[in-house]
Amino acid sequence: MTDTTARVRELNLYRQYFDLVAAGAKTIEVRVKYPHLADLAAGDVIRFRIKGTNETCEVKVKRVTKYLDFEALLDGEGSANINPTATREQQLANIRTIYPPEKEALGALAIEIQRTALDGWR
C-alpha cells in the first residue's frame, strides 16, 4: 500500500517574505541545499512560520529545482517570482546576506510553491 499523505515541513521565514507568500505574490522560495531538504518533493506541504510568533502560512510544493548557486537560480527562475518588490541585484544581495558563501557552496534550491487554503489565509 502506498502512503499518499503529504509530508509537512516547518520552515521559518522573515516577515517581508512571509507576507509575499501569504499574498500569493512569491511563487519561488529560495533555500540552500541542506541535507534535511534533500528529499523535499512536489506534493509536500511547507508550513512557513515567522520565528517567535504563531503566524503560519501553508503552501504546497509544486516543484523543486537544484542550482549550483544563487545567480544561476535567479537567472533560471526569474527574479519577479522570488520577490516582485526587489530588483535581481537587490535579491542576490539579500539572499547572500542570509546565506554566506560556505552555505551557497552547498547548492541552491528553487522551490515552486502554491498557496493552500488549509490555514485560513487567502
Stockholm file with secondary structure:
# STOCKHOLM 1.0

chainA/1-122         MTDTTARVRELNLYRQYFDLVAAGAKTIEVRVKYPHLADLAAGDVIRFRIKGTNETCEVKVKRVTKYLDFEALLDGEGSANINPTATREQQLANIRTIYPPEKEALGALAIEIQRTALDGWR
#=GR chainA/1-122 SS CCCCCCCEEEEECCHHHHHHHHTTCCCEEEEECCGGGTTCCTTCEEEEECTTSSCEEEEEEEEEEEESSHHHHHHHHCHHHHCTTSCHHHHHHHHHHHSCHHHHTTCEEEEEEEECSTTSCC
#=GC SS_cons         CCCCCCCEEEEECCHHHHHHHHTTCCCEEEEECCGGGTTCCTTCEEEEECTTSSCEEEEEEEEEEEESSHHHHHHHHCHHHHCTTSCHHHHHHHHHHHSCHHHHTTCEEEEEEEECSTTSCC
//
